[in-house]
Amino acid sequence: MTKLVELLVRNDEYSHAEFVERWQGEHADIARELPGLKRYSTSVPANPDEAEYDGVLELVFESGQALNEAFESEVGQEVQADAAEFLELGAGPRIVVDETVHVAETVAGDAADE
């Protein structure tokens, strides 16, 4: 599996709480429609006042080609345009990795259980 991991920085016009609401709400509704998306997770700092970044994005695809095709699609273009409204695009580090899972225990309440 290929995973995109990005540390996000919010646009100065948004408070951290407003950023989280937009990112995990309206934006997630669009992003979950990316073609070929296998897993989509967002994480926010436990103490945002002490964190350098506002969130961590993880998108998993079958391959690097599938990731590229997703962002070249119409939905991918919409996702990127929407993100530009509340994120400082490119402000945080971004890496595409080949994921190796060593433990895959399902946690109660995990989205996979729903």
C-alpha positions as YAML, in Angstrom:
chain: A
units: angstrom
residues:
- id: 1
  name: MET
  ca: [0.00, 0.00, 0.00]
- id: 2
  name: THR
  ca: [1.06, 3.57, -0.67]
- id: 3
  name: LYS
  ca: [0.36, 6.18, 1.98]
- id: 4
  name: LEU
  ca: [0.46, 9.96, 1.72]
- id: 5
  name: VAL
  ca: [1.26, 11.55, 5.08]
- id: 6
  name: GLU
  ca: [1.07, 15.31, 5.48]
- id: 7
  name: LEU
  ca: [1.42, 17.62, 8.46]
- id: 8
  name: LEU
  ca: [-1.06, 20.44, 8.01]
- id: 9
  name: VAL
  ca: [-0.96, 24.14, 8.84]
- id: 10
  name: ARG
  ca: [-4.25, 26.02, 8.93]
- id: 11
  name: ASN
  ca: [-4.90, 29.31, 7.18]
- id: 12
  name: ASP
  ca: [-4.51, 32.24, 9.61]
- id: 13
  name: GLU
  ca: [-8.15, 33.19, 9.05]
- id: 14
  name: TYR
  ca: [-9.25, 30.06, 10.96]
- id: 15
  name: SER
  ca: [-8.94, 29.29, 14.64]
- id: 16
  name: HIS
  ca: [-7.73, 25.75, 15.38]
- id: 17
  name: ALA
  ca: [-11.29, 24.72, 16.33]
- id: 18
  name: GLU
  ca: [-12.73, 26.20, 13.11]
- id: 19
  name: PHE
  ca: [-10.03, 24.45, 11.09]
- id: 20
  name: VAL
  ca: [-10.81, 21.07, 12.68]
- id: 21
  name: GLU
  ca: [-14.55, 21.52, 12.11]
- id: 22
  name: ARG
  ca: [-14.05, 22.37, 8.43]
- id: 23
  name: TRP
  ca: [-11.36, 19.71, 7.81]
- id: 24
  name: GLN
  ca: [-13.13, 16.83, 9.53]
- id: 25
  name: GLY
  ca: [-16.58, 17.91, 8.34]
- id: 26
  name: GLU
  ca: [-17.28, 19.51, 4.97]
- id: 27
  name: HIS
  ca: [-13.82, 18.77, 3.54]
- id: 28
  name: ALA
  ca: [-13.84, 15.12, 4.65]
- id: 29
  name: ASP
  ca: [-17.19, 14.65, 2.91]
- id: 30
  name: ILE
  ca: [-15.50, 15.58, -0.37]
- id: 31
  name: ALA
  ca: [-12.17, 13.83, 0.22]
- id: 32
  name: ARG
  ca: [-13.67, 10.45, 1.12]
- id: 33
  name: GLU
  ca: [-14.90, 10.28, -2.50]
- id: 34
  name: LEU
  ca: [-11.37, 10.20, -3.96]
- id: 35
  name: PRO
  ca: [-11.24, 7.33, -6.45]
- id: 36
  name: GLY
  ca: [-9.20, 4.35, -5.26]
- id: 37
  name: LEU
  ca: [-8.99, 5.57, -1.66]
- id: 38
  name: LYS
  ca: [-8.50, 2.59, 0.70]
- id: 39
  name: ARG
  ca: [-8.12, 4.39, 4.03]
- id: 40
  name: TYR
  ca: [-8.48, 8.01, 5.11]
- id: 41
  name: SER
  ca: [-7.59, 9.26, 8.57]
- id: 42
  name: THR
  ca: [-7.14, 12.61, 10.22]
- id: 43
  name: SER
  ca: [-5.45, 13.31, 13.54]
- id: 44
  name: VAL
  ca: [-5.33, 16.50, 15.58]
- id: 45
  name: PRO
  ca: [-2.89, 17.41, 18.34]
- id: 46
  name: ALA
  ca: [-3.99, 16.65, 21.89]
- id: 47
  name: ASN
  ca: [-2.72, 20.10, 22.87]
- id: 48
  name: PRO
  ca: [-2.94, 22.36, 19.81]
- id: 49
  name: ASP
  ca: [-1.48, 25.39, 21.63]
- id: 50
  name: GLU
  ca: [1.83, 23.52, 21.98]
- id: 51
  name: ALA
  ca: [1.86, 21.88, 18.54]
- id: 52
  name: GLU
  ca: [3.72, 23.11, 15.48]
- id: 53
  name: TYR
  ca: [1.08, 21.65, 13.16]
- id: 54
  name: ASP
  ca: [-2.72, 21.64, 13.20]
- id: 55
  name: GLY
  ca: [-3.25, 18.11, 11.98]
- id: 56
  name: VAL
  ca: [-1.93, 14.95, 10.37]
- id: 57
  name: LEU
  ca: [-3.48, 13.62, 7.17]
- id: 58
  name: GLU
  ca: [-3.09, 10.01, 6.05]
- id: 59
  name: LEU
  ca: [-4.47, 8.74, 2.74]
- id: 60
  name: VAL
  ca: [-3.86, 5.13, 1.67]
- id: 61
  name: PHE
  ca: [-4.05, 3.85, -1.90]
- id: 62
  name: GLU
  ca: [-3.19, 0.53, -3.56]
- id: 63
  name: SER
  ca: [-0.23, 2.13, -5.38]
- id: 64
  name: GLY
  ca: [1.51, 5.38, -6.19]
- id: 65
  name: GLN
  ca: [-0.22, 5.34, -9.55]
- id: 66
  name: ALA
  ca: [-3.62, 5.10, -7.85]
- id: 67
  name: LEU
  ca: [-2.71, 8.04, -5.60]
- id: 68
  name: ASN
  ca: [-1.68, 10.15, -8.61]
- id: 69
  name: GLU
  ca: [-4.82, 9.22, -10.54]
- id: 70
  name: ALA
  ca: [-7.00, 10.14, -7.55]
- id: 71
  name: PHE
  ca: [-5.59, 13.67, -7.40]
- id: 72
  name: GLU
  ca: [-5.75, 14.09, -11.18]
- id: 73
  name: SER
  ca: [-9.46, 13.20, -11.14]
- id: 74
  name: GLU
  ca: [-12.30, 15.70, -10.97]
- id: 75
  name: VAL
  ca: [-12.85, 14.87, -7.29]
- id: 76
  name: GLY
  ca: [-9.12, 15.24, -6.65]
- id: 77
  name: GLN
  ca: [-9.15, 18.71, -8.18]
- id: 78
  name: GLU
  ca: [-12.17, 19.62, -6.02]
- id: 79
  name: VAL
  ca: [-10.42, 18.32, -2.89]
- id: 80
  name: GLN
  ca: [-7.34, 20.41, -3.59]
- id: 81
  name: ALA
  ca: [-9.33, 23.57, -4.34]
- id: 82
  name: ASP
  ca: [-11.35, 23.14, -1.16]
- id: 83
  name: ALA
  ca: [-8.22, 22.52, 0.95]
- id: 84
  name: ALA
  ca: [-6.68, 25.76, -0.37]
- id: 85
  name: GLU
  ca: [-9.52, 27.67, 1.28]
- id: 86
  name: PHE
  ca: [-8.53, 26.69, 4.86]
- id: 87
  name: LEU
  ca: [-4.96, 25.32, 4.65]
- id: 88
  name: GLU
  ca: [-1.57, 26.86, 4.00]
- id: 89
  name: LEU
  ca: [-0.78, 24.40, 1.21]
- id: 90
  name: GLY
  ca: [2.80, 23.16, 1.30]
- id: 91
  name: ALA
  ca: [3.53, 24.74, 4.69]
- id: 92
  name: GLY
  ca: [4.08, 21.41, 6.41]
- id: 93
  name: PRO
  ca: [6.09, 18.38, 5.39]
- id: 94
  name: ARG
  ca: [4.58, 15.80, 3.06]
- id: 95
  name: ILE
  ca: [5.84, 12.31, 2.30]
- id: 96
  name: VAL
  ca: [4.59, 9.40, 0.24]
- id: 97
  name: VAL
  ca: [5.59, 6.07, 1.79]
- id: 98
  name: ASP
  ca: [5.19, 2.36, 1.23]
- id: 99
  name: GLU
  ca: [3.34, 1.20, 4.34]
- id: 100
  name: THR
  ca: [4.23, -1.95, 6.27]
- id: 101
  name: VAL
  ca: [1.70, -2.86, 8.97]
- id: 102
  name: HIS
  ca: [3.19, -4.75, 11.91]
- id: 103
  name: VAL
  ca: [0.07, -4.86, 14.13]
- id: 104
  name: ALA
  ca: [-3.49, -4.38, 12.91]
- id: 105
  name: GLU
  ca: [-5.63, -4.78, 16.00]
- id: 106
  name: THR
  ca: [-9.11, -3.37, 15.58]
- id: 107
  name: VAL
  ca: [-10.11, -0.94, 18.32]
- id: 108
  name: ALA
  ca: [-13.73, -0.74, 19.52]
- id: 109
  name: GLY
  ca: [-15.43, 2.14, 17.76]
- id: 110
  name: ASP
  ca: [-12.94, 2.06, 14.87]
- id: 111
  name: ALA
  ca: [-14.50, 3.20, 11.59]
- id: 112
  name: ALA
  ca: [-13.82, -0.28, 10.15]
- id: 113
  name: ASP
  ca: [-16.23, -1.72, 12.73]
- id: 114
  name: GLU
  ca: [-19.09, 0.58, 11.75]
...
